[in-house]
Amino acid sequence: MIPLYGRAQDAGTASCDTEAIELVAAIDYDFSEFRGPSLSGAVLRASIFDELPG
C-alpha cells in the first residue's frame, strides 16, 4: 500500500503513473499516515525492484 500511495503522490511531479492515482482514489483506506522521507524511500525501493529482471 505504501509504494502505491507514494507512486500516486509522485505522479504529479516526476512520473506519470495515472494508474496509481486511480487505484488510490478507488481504495477506501486512510493513507494520511504515510508521509515524510520514508514514503520517498518506499517509492525508490519499489522502482528498483520494478527494474530487476525476473
N, CA, C and O atoms as a CHARMM CRD file, in Angstrom:
* protein
*
  216
    1    1 MET  N      0.82000  -1.19700   0.00000 PROA 1      0.00000
    2    1 MET  CA     0.00000   0.00000   0.00000 PROA 1      0.00000
    3    1 MET  C      0.86600   1.26400   0.00000 PROA 1      0.00000
    4    1 MET  O      0.54900   2.24700  -0.67000 PROA 1      0.00000
    5    2 ILE  N      1.95600   1.22100   0.75900 PROA 2      0.00000
    6    2 ILE  CA     2.80200   2.41100   0.86400 PROA 2      0.00000
    7    2 ILE  C      3.42700   2.77000  -0.48200 PROA 2      0.00000
    8    2 ILE  O      3.34300   3.92900  -0.88900 PROA 2      0.00000
    9    3 PRO  N      4.05700   1.81800  -1.19500 PROA 3      0.00000
   10    3 PRO  CA     4.61400   2.18800  -2.50600 PROA 3      0.00000
   11    3 PRO  C      3.55400   2.67900  -3.49200 PROA 3      0.00000
   12    3 PRO  O      3.80900   3.59700  -4.27100 PROA 3      0.00000
   13    4 LEU  N      2.37300   2.07300  -3.45900 PROA 4      0.00000
   14    4 LEU  CA     1.30100   2.52000  -4.34800 PROA 4      0.00000
   15    4 LEU  C      0.93300   3.96700  -4.05400 PROA 4      0.00000
   16    4 LEU  O      0.81700   4.78000  -4.97200 PROA 4      0.00000
   17    5 TYR  N      0.75200   4.28900  -2.79000 PROA 5      0.00000
   18    5 TYR  CA     0.40700   5.65800  -2.41000 PROA 5      0.00000
   19    5 TYR  C      1.53100   6.62600  -2.79900 PROA 5      0.00000
   20    5 TYR  O      1.27300   7.71700  -3.30700 PROA 5      0.00000
   21    6 GLY  N      2.76100   6.22100  -2.55700 PROA 6      0.00000
   22    6 GLY  CA     3.89900   7.06300  -2.92400 PROA 6      0.00000
   23    6 GLY  C      3.96100   7.32600  -4.41600 PROA 6      0.00000
   24    6 GLY  O      4.24100   8.44600  -4.84300 PROA 6      0.00000
   25    7 ARG  N      3.69900   6.29800  -5.20900 PROA 7      0.00000
   26    7 ARG  CA     3.70200   6.47300  -6.66000 PROA 7      0.00000
   27    7 ARG  C      2.59100   7.42800  -7.09500 PROA 7      0.00000
   28    7 ARG  O      2.77300   8.22500  -8.01500 PROA 7      0.00000
   29    8 ALA  N      1.45000   7.34200  -6.43300 PROA 8      0.00000
   30    8 ALA  CA     0.35100   8.25300  -6.75000 PROA 8      0.00000
   31    8 ALA  C      0.71800   9.68400  -6.37300 PROA 8      0.00000
   32    8 ALA  O      0.42000  10.62100  -7.11300 PROA 8      0.00000
   33    9 GLN  N      1.36000   9.85000  -5.23200 PROA 9      0.00000
   34    9 GLN  CA     1.76100  11.19100  -4.80100 PROA 9      0.00000
   35    9 GLN  C      2.82700  11.76200  -5.73000 PROA 9      0.00000
   36    9 GLN  O      2.83300  12.95900  -6.01500 PROA 9      0.00000
   37   10 ASP  N      3.72500  10.90400  -6.19700 PROA 10     0.00000
   38   10 ASP  CA     4.83000  11.32200  -7.05700 PROA 10     0.00000
   39   10 ASP  C      4.39500  11.54400  -8.49900 PROA 10     0.00000
   40   10 ASP  O      5.10400  12.19600  -9.26600 PROA 10     0.00000
   41   11 ALA  N      3.25800  11.01600  -8.87000 PROA 11     0.00000
   42   11 ALA  CA     2.81700  11.06300 -10.26300 PROA 11     0.00000
   43   11 ALA  C      2.64500  12.47600 -10.78700 PROA 11     0.00000
   44   11 ALA  O      2.79000  12.71700 -11.98600 PROA 11     0.00000
   45   12 GLY  N      2.34200  13.39800  -9.91400 PROA 12     0.00000
   46   12 GLY  CA     2.17100  14.78300 -10.35500 PROA 12     0.00000
   47   12 GLY  C      3.47800  15.49300 -10.62300 PROA 12     0.00000
   48   12 GLY  O      3.48300  16.57100 -11.21700 PROA 12     0.00000
   49   13 THR  N      4.59300  14.91000 -10.19600 PROA 13     0.00000
   50   13 THR  CA     5.88000  15.58900 -10.35300 PROA 13     0.00000
   51   13 THR  C      6.79300  14.86300 -11.32900 PROA 13     0.00000
   52   13 THR  O      6.99700  15.33500 -12.44800 PROA 13     0.00000
   53   14 ALA  N      7.34400  13.73100 -10.92700 PROA 14     0.00000
   54   14 ALA  CA     8.37500  13.07700 -11.72900 PROA 14     0.00000
   55   14 ALA  C      7.80500  12.05300 -12.71500 PROA 14     0.00000
   56   14 ALA  O      8.16600  12.05800 -13.89300 PROA 14     0.00000
   57   15 SER  N      6.94200  11.19900 -12.25100 PROA 15     0.00000
   58   15 SER  CA     6.42200  10.14000 -13.11200 PROA 15     0.00000
   59   15 SER  C      5.02100  10.50800 -13.57400 PROA 15     0.00000
   60   15 SER  O      4.48200  11.55600 -13.21900 PROA 15     0.00000
   61   16 CYS  N      4.46100   9.64100 -14.35500 PROA 16     0.00000
   62   16 CYS  CA     3.08400   9.86000 -14.80300 PROA 16     0.00000
   63   16 CYS  C      2.31100   8.57200 -14.59300 PROA 16     0.00000
   64   16 CYS  O      1.81200   7.97400 -15.54600 PROA 16     0.00000
   65   17 ASP  N      2.21400   8.15000 -13.34800 PROA 17     0.00000
   66   17 ASP  CA     1.57000   6.88600 -13.00600 PROA 17     0.00000
   67   17 ASP  C      0.09900   7.14200 -12.70600 PROA 17     0.00000
   68   17 ASP  O     -0.31900   7.16100 -11.54800 PROA 17     0.00000
   69   18 THR  N     -0.67400   7.33700 -13.76400 PROA 18     0.00000
   70   18 THR  CA    -2.08900   7.63200 -13.59300 PROA 18     0.00000
   71   18 THR  C     -2.84200   6.44200 -13.00400 PROA 18     0.00000
   72   18 THR  O     -3.85400   6.62200 -12.32700 PROA 18     0.00000
   73   19 GLU  N     -2.35100   5.22100 -13.25800 PROA 19     0.00000
   74   19 GLU  CA    -2.99800   4.03700 -12.70000 PROA 19     0.00000
   75   19 GLU  C     -2.89100   4.04000 -11.17600 PROA 19     0.00000
   76   19 GLU  O     -3.84500   3.66700 -10.49300 PROA 19     0.00000
   77   20 ALA  N     -1.75200   4.45200 -10.63700 PROA 20     0.00000
   78   20 ALA  CA    -1.59200   4.54000  -9.18400 PROA 20     0.00000
   79   20 ALA  C     -2.55800   5.56700  -8.60600 PROA 20     0.00000
   80   20 ALA  O     -3.16000   5.33200  -7.55800 PROA 20     0.00000
   81   21 ILE  N     -2.70600   6.68600  -9.27200 PROA 21     0.00000
   82   21 ILE  CA    -3.63100   7.72700  -8.81400 PROA 21     0.00000
   83   21 ILE  C     -5.05900   7.17900  -8.77200 PROA 21     0.00000
   84   21 ILE  O     -5.78100   7.38800  -7.79700 PROA 21     0.00000
   85   22 GLU  N     -5.45700   6.48200  -9.82700 PROA 22     0.00000
   86   22 GLU  CA    -6.81100   5.92800  -9.88900 PROA 22     0.00000
   87   22 GLU  C     -7.03400   4.86500  -8.81600 PROA 22     0.00000
   88   22 GLU  O     -8.09500   4.82600  -8.19300 PROA 22     0.00000
   89   23 LEU  N     -6.03900   4.00100  -8.59600 PROA 23     0.00000
   90   23 LEU  CA    -6.17900   2.94900  -7.58800 PROA 23     0.00000
   91   23 LEU  C     -6.29800   3.52800  -6.18300 PROA 23     0.00000
   92   23 LEU  O     -7.14100   3.09200  -5.40000 PROA 23     0.00000
   93   24 VAL  N     -5.45700   4.50600  -5.86300 PROA 24     0.00000
   94   24 VAL  CA    -5.51100   5.12600  -4.53300 PROA 24     0.00000
   95   24 VAL  C     -6.87100   5.79400  -4.32600 PROA 24     0.00000
   96   24 VAL  O     -7.44100   5.72000  -3.23700 PROA 24     0.00000
   97   25 ALA  N     -7.38400   6.43800  -5.35900 PROA 25     0.00000
   98   25 ALA  CA    -8.69000   7.09100  -5.25300 PROA 25     0.00000
   99   25 ALA  C     -9.81500   6.06900  -5.05300 PROA 25     0.00000
  100   25 ALA  O    -10.81100   6.36200  -4.39200 PROA 25     0.00000
  101   26 ALA  N     -9.65600   4.87200  -5.62500 PROA 26     0.00000
  102   26 ALA  CA   -10.70500   3.86400  -5.55300 PROA 26     0.00000
  103   26 ALA  C    -10.67800   3.04700  -4.25800 PROA 26     0.00000
  104   26 ALA  O    -11.67900   2.43100  -3.89100 PROA 26     0.00000
  105   27 ILE  N     -9.53800   3.04100  -3.57100 PROA 27     0.00000
  106   27 ILE  CA    -9.39300   2.23100  -2.36000 PROA 27     0.00000
  107   27 ILE  C     -9.88200   3.01500  -1.15000 PROA 27     0.00000
  108   27 ILE  O     -9.50000   4.16900  -0.95200 PROA 27     0.00000
  109   28 ASP  N    -10.72100   2.38900  -0.35100 PROA 28     0.00000
  110   28 ASP  CA   -11.21500   3.00800   0.87300 PROA 28     0.00000
  111   28 ASP  C    -10.19800   2.75400   1.98900 PROA 28     0.00000
  112   28 ASP  O    -10.32000   1.79000   2.74500 PROA 28     0.00000
  113   29 TYR  N     -9.20000   3.62800   2.08000 PROA 29     0.00000
  114   29 TYR  CA    -8.12300   3.46300   3.05800 PROA 29     0.00000
  115   29 TYR  C     -7.59900   4.84800   3.43100 PROA 29     0.00000
  116   29 TYR  O     -7.52000   5.73700   2.58300 PROA 29     0.00000
  117   30 ASP  N     -7.24600   5.02600   4.68800 PROA 30     0.00000
  118   30 ASP  CA    -6.69700   6.30400   5.15400 PROA 30     0.00000
  119   30 ASP  C     -5.18600   6.30800   4.94300 PROA 30     0.00000
  120   30 ASP  O     -4.44000   5.75700   5.75300 PROA 30     0.00000
  121   31 PHE  N     -4.74300   6.92200   3.87000 PROA 31     0.00000
  122   31 PHE  CA    -3.32300   6.97800   3.53300 PROA 31     0.00000
  123   31 PHE  C     -2.59200   8.11600   4.24700 PROA 31     0.00000
  124   31 PHE  O     -1.38600   8.27500   4.06200 PROA 31     0.00000
  125   32 SER  N     -3.28300   8.89800   5.04200 PROA 32     0.00000
  126   32 SER  CA    -2.67700  10.10300   5.62700 PROA 32     0.00000
  127   32 SER  C     -1.49800   9.80900   6.54400 PROA 32     0.00000
  128   32 SER  O     -0.66200  10.68700   6.75800 PROA 32     0.00000
  129   33 GLU  N     -1.40500   8.59100   7.09600 PROA 33     0.00000
  130   33 GLU  CA    -0.28400   8.28400   7.98300 PROA 33     0.00000
  131   33 GLU  C      1.02300   8.05500   7.21900 PROA 33     0.00000
  132   33 GLU  O      2.09700   8.05300   7.82100 PROA 33     0.00000
  133   34 PHE  N      0.94100   7.86400   5.91700 PROA 34     0.00000
  134   34 PHE  CA     2.13300   7.64800   5.10800 PROA 34     0.00000
  135   34 PHE  C      2.64600   8.98800   4.59000 PROA 34     0.00000
  136   34 PHE  O      2.07900   9.56100   3.66000 PROA 34     0.00000
  137   35 ARG  N      3.70400   9.47500   5.18700 PROA 35     0.00000
  138   35 ARG  CA     4.28600  10.74300   4.74300 PROA 35     0.00000
  139   35 ARG  C      5.73200  10.80900   5.23200 PROA 35     0.00000
  140   35 ARG  O      6.18400   9.95200   5.99100 PROA 35     0.00000
  141   36 GLY  N      6.43100  11.81600   4.79400 PROA 36     0.00000
  142   36 GLY  CA     7.80300  12.00200   5.23700 PROA 36     0.00000
  143   36 GLY  C      8.80700  11.27300   4.36000 PROA 36     0.00000
  144   36 GLY  O      8.45300  10.74800   3.30500 PROA 36     0.00000
  145   37 PRO  N     10.05900  11.24000   4.79800 PROA 37     0.00000
  146   37 PRO  CA    11.12500  10.65700   3.97900 PROA 37     0.00000
  147   37 PRO  C     10.96500   9.15300   3.74600 PROA 37     0.00000
  148   37 PRO  O     11.44900   8.63800   2.73800 PROA 37     0.00000
  149   38 SER  N     10.30700   8.45100   4.64100 PROA 38     0.00000
  150   38 SER  CA    10.14000   7.01100   4.43300 PROA 38     0.00000
  151   38 SER  C      9.26000   6.72500   3.22000 PROA 38     0.00000
  152   38 SER  O      9.41600   5.68500   2.58000 PROA 38     0.00000
  153   39 LEU  N      8.34100   7.62600   2.89500 PROA 39     0.00000
  154   39 LEU  CA     7.49600   7.45500   1.72100 PROA 39     0.00000
  155   39 LEU  C      8.34400   7.50000   0.45400 PROA 39     0.00000
  156   39 LEU  O      8.16000   6.67900  -0.44400 PROA 39     0.00000
  157   40 SER  N      9.26500   8.44600   0.37600 PROA 40     0.00000
  158   40 SER  CA    10.16000   8.54400  -0.78300 PROA 40     0.00000
  159   40 SER  C     11.03100   7.30200  -0.89700 PROA 40     0.00000
  160   40 SER  O     11.26700   6.80100  -1.99600 PROA 40     0.00000
  161   41 GLY  N     11.50400   6.80900   0.23600 PROA 41     0.00000
  162   41 GLY  CA    12.33200   5.60100   0.23400 PROA 41     0.00000
  163   41 GLY  C     11.56700   4.39300  -0.26900 PROA 41     0.00000
  164   41 GLY  O     12.11700   3.57200  -1.00300 PROA 41     0.00000
  165   42 ALA  N     10.31200   4.27500   0.11600 PROA 42     0.00000
  166   42 ALA  CA     9.48700   3.14900  -0.33700 PROA 42     0.00000
  167   42 ALA  C      9.26600   3.21100  -1.84500 PROA 42     0.00000
  168   42 ALA  O      9.28400   2.18000  -2.51800 PROA 42     0.00000
  169   43 VAL  N      9.06100   4.40200  -2.37200 PROA 43     0.00000
  170   43 VAL  CA     8.87500   4.56800  -3.81200 PROA 43     0.00000
  171   43 VAL  C     10.16700   4.21700  -4.54800 PROA 43     0.00000
  172   43 VAL  O     10.13000   3.55100  -5.58300 PROA 43     0.00000
  173   44 LEU  N     11.29400   4.65700  -4.02500 PROA 44     0.00000
  174   44 LEU  CA    12.57900   4.35700  -4.64700 PROA 44     0.00000
  175   44 LEU  C     12.84000   2.85500  -4.65200 PROA 44     0.00000
  176   44 LEU  O     13.23500   2.29900  -5.67700 PROA 44     0.00000
  177   45 ARG  N     12.62400   2.19900  -3.52300 PROA 45     0.00000
  178   45 ARG  CA    12.81800   0.74500  -3.45700 PROA 45     0.00000
  179   45 ARG  C     11.91700   0.02100  -4.44800 PROA 45     0.00000
  180   45 ARG  O     12.36100  -0.90100  -5.13200 PROA 45     0.00000
  181   46 ALA  N     10.66700   0.42800  -4.53000 PROA 46     0.00000
  182   46 ALA  CA     9.72900  -0.21600  -5.45900 PROA 46     0.00000
  183   46 ALA  C     10.17900  -0.03400  -6.90000 PROA 46     0.00000
  184   46 ALA  O     10.07000  -0.96200  -7.70200 PROA 46     0.00000
  185   47 SER  N     10.68200   1.14400  -7.23900 PROA 47     0.00000
  186   47 SER  CA    11.13200   1.37200  -8.61700 PROA 47     0.00000
  187   47 SER  C     12.37200   0.54400  -8.93900 PROA 47     0.00000
  188   47 SER  O     12.54000   0.09600 -10.07300 PROA 47     0.00000
  189   48 ILE  N     13.23900   0.33700  -7.95100 PROA 48     0.00000
  190   48 ILE  CA    14.41000  -0.52300  -8.16000 PROA 48     0.00000
  191   48 ILE  C     13.96000  -1.95900  -8.40600 PROA 48     0.00000
  192   48 ILE  O     14.44900  -2.61700  -9.32400 PROA 48     0.00000
  193   49 PHE  N     13.02800  -2.44500  -7.58800 PROA 49     0.00000
  194   49 PHE  CA    12.51400  -3.80400  -7.77400 PROA 49     0.00000
  195   49 PHE  C     11.79600  -3.95100  -9.11100 PROA 49     0.00000
  196   49 PHE  O     11.85500  -5.01300  -9.73100 PROA 49     0.00000
  197   50 ASP  N     11.12400  -2.90600  -9.55600 PROA 50     0.00000
  198   50 ASP  CA    10.42800  -2.94800 -10.85700 PROA 50     0.00000
  199   50 ASP  C     11.40800  -3.17200 -11.99900 PROA 50     0.00000
  200   50 ASP  O     11.05500  -3.78900 -13.00400 PROA 50     0.00000
  201   51 GLU  N     12.62700  -2.68000 -11.85800 PROA 51     0.00000
  202   51 GLU  CA    13.62000  -2.77300 -12.93200 PROA 51     0.00000
  203   51 GLU  C     14.40100  -4.09100 -12.92600 PROA 51     0.00000
  204   51 GLU  O     15.08400  -4.40400 -13.90100 PROA 51     0.00000
  205   52 LEU  N     14.31000  -4.86300 -11.84100 PROA 52     0.00000
  206   52 LEU  CA    15.04300  -6.12200 -11.76600 PROA 52     0.00000
  207   52 LEU  C     14.44400  -7.15400 -12.71100 PROA 52     0.00000
  208   52 LEU  O     13.22500  -7.23500 -12.86400 PROA 52     0.00000
  209   53 PRO  N     15.31100  -7.94300 -13.34500 PROA 53     0.00000
  210   53 PRO  CA    14.78200  -8.98900 -14.24600 PROA 53     0.00000
  211   53 PRO  C     14.11300 -10.10300 -13.44700 PROA 53     0.00000
  212   53 PRO  O     14.46500 -10.36800 -12.29800 PROA 53     0.00000
  213   54 GLY  N     13.16200 -10.73300 -14.07300 PROA 54     0.00000
  214   54 GLY  CA    12.57700 -11.90800 -13.47400 PROA 54     0.00000
  215   54 GLY  C     11.19200 -11.74700 -13.10400 PROA 54     0.00000
  216   54 GLY  O     10.58000 -12.67900 -12.58200 PROA 54     0.00000
